[in-house]
């Protein structure tokens, strides 16, 4: 049995993009926001470093724009970069008005009242932060704001299954409209048909498609897979950014050592204590992330030791405790004193620069379907995201979507009756060991064949494997009752399939995507996005 909910706006995902959008749309519209688990369990909550924005008189929009374009390796859309960068200060001001407690500075650059830090690829200190738990602090303040708004209804433990579109209901219209989504309530195990005038995918990334990742368990690419299955265009999924410094530990498998630690003076070293980044880039340990990740990968393979070290001892105990209290605490829990010991680190899948293709107002190729945040490909990040531009993008595009709707409204969708949920099989999914095995198989395959360094042979092998896996999962999906594990593995398989297809299409190395068969960028033609649908 399916239950029906009607609303003006459905927001899928409760990260910073979804929460800020709910806050803005909820001023004048009825909003339903669904969270896969709790409202605060999302990638945004784990963001340590901060938000990049021009807040110092020593900085400029042009510097931030050029840093973003440089990191993006020729694929950034300059108009989008400029729009996002120039909207940054206003976005930060709005967060402060909502009660976000950013770390105060001691004067700061140009007598700036908030502390600004430096991260890789930035030419100036422009990262505003809340200690080393920026994402959690912003999420906290936004949750307070939306919980106090009677126009916003929150459903936690609600897993979006698939989008409801007009071509599924009655394929006679010239346009494909999004009419809402089907969702599975994890507690009651009931299906909901949520009908909405507009649907907004803010469901985050898909780092769990890789064996080693900084992402939490919820990051299984649900929004990306749903959008693609509904007919959205997808772009640039070959550009999965690997964060260079994830703590190497058996207990803390997804804990990042923020890039800001390197910004404050930490140095990458081999297992025998030798600094090595000077051999790879003039900025050494503060080089762009793709270069640092490949350098670490190379040093690990040469040494046959599964990690390198980050040496933060020169920062000093007082500054470490004041600037990185959470990182210091977690490292201590692992027997590592940052002020005395070097930290073992390894690269891990962190952020996707590709996603569902949108325009400058967050619109996808399906009418009245929007995408914001990591699930979207807006043109901001190009072939490699500049550090701390992701939270900025989420905030700015939430505003752009809300402003566009306020000014232009929505296209009127066809009036269609409720579309009953097409039930999957009646068999209880008691063979969960099969799903666990498939999940592990996908993640190891992606790490080994579609990781930091790639080749055509590896990609073709991965493609053959994922085609077979998806065929098996499709049968399993329609024979068994809905279960969260089944939905997640299905989405991960779709995301892996799309990532491999994008990687096979790019016959060059550019930004994050590095292949030994084409080790250089193709400078004979204008760089283009990899678009599939």
Secondary structure as GFF3:
##gff-version 3
##sequence-region A 1 533
A	DSSP	beta_strand	2	12	.	.	.	ID=ss1
A	DSSP	alpha_helix	16	25	.	.	.	ID=ss2
A	DSSP	beta_strand	31	34	.	.	.	ID=ss3
A	DSSP	three_ten_helix	43	46	.	.	.	ID=ss4
A	DSSP	beta_strand	51	52	.	.	.	ID=ss5
A	DSSP	alpha_helix	61	71	.	.	.	ID=ss6
A	DSSP	alpha_helix	78	97	.	.	.	ID=ss7
A	DSSP	three_ten_helix	109	111	.	.	.	ID=ss8
A	DSSP	beta_strand	116	117	.	.	.	ID=ss9
A	DSSP	beta_strand	127	128	.	.	.	ID=ss10
A	DSSP	alpha_helix	134	147	.	.	.	ID=ss11
A	DSSP	beta_strand	152	155	.	.	.	ID=ss12
A	DSSP	beta_strand	158	165	.	.	.	ID=ss13
A	DSSP	alpha_helix	166	169	.	.	.	ID=ss14
A	DSSP	beta_strand	178	185	.	.	.	ID=ss15
A	DSSP	beta_strand	191	201	.	.	.	ID=ss16
A	DSSP	three_ten_helix	207	209	.	.	.	ID=ss17
A	DSSP	alpha_helix	222	230	.	.	.	ID=ss18
A	DSSP	beta_strand	234	235	.	.	.	ID=ss19
A	DSSP	beta_strand	240	247	.	.	.	ID=ss20
A	DSSP	alpha_helix	259	263	.	.	.	ID=ss21
A	DSSP	beta_strand	267	269	.	.	.	ID=ss22
A	DSSP	three_ten_helix	277	279	.	.	.	ID=ss23
A	DSSP	three_ten_helix	284	286	.	.	.	ID=ss24
A	DSSP	alpha_helix	289	303	.	.	.	ID=ss25
A	DSSP	beta_strand	308	311	.	.	.	ID=ss26
A	DSSP	three_ten_helix	313	315	.	.	.	ID=ss27
A	DSSP	alpha_helix	317	323	.	.	.	ID=ss28
A	DSSP	alpha_helix	325	333	.	.	.	ID=ss29
A	DSSP	beta_strand	343	352	.	.	.	ID=ss30
A	DSSP	beta_strand	355	357	.	.	.	ID=ss31
A	DSSP	beta_strand	369	371	.	.	.	ID=ss32
A	DSSP	three_ten_helix	373	375	.	.	.	ID=ss33
A	DSSP	beta_strand	376	377	.	.	.	ID=ss34
A	DSSP	alpha_helix	389	408	.	.	.	ID=ss35
A	DSSP	alpha_helix	432	449	.	.	.	ID=ss36
A	DSSP	alpha_helix	456	479	.	.	.	ID=ss37
A	DSSP	alpha_helix	484	505	.	.	.	ID=ss38
A	DSSP	beta_strand	531	532	.	.	.	ID=ss39
###
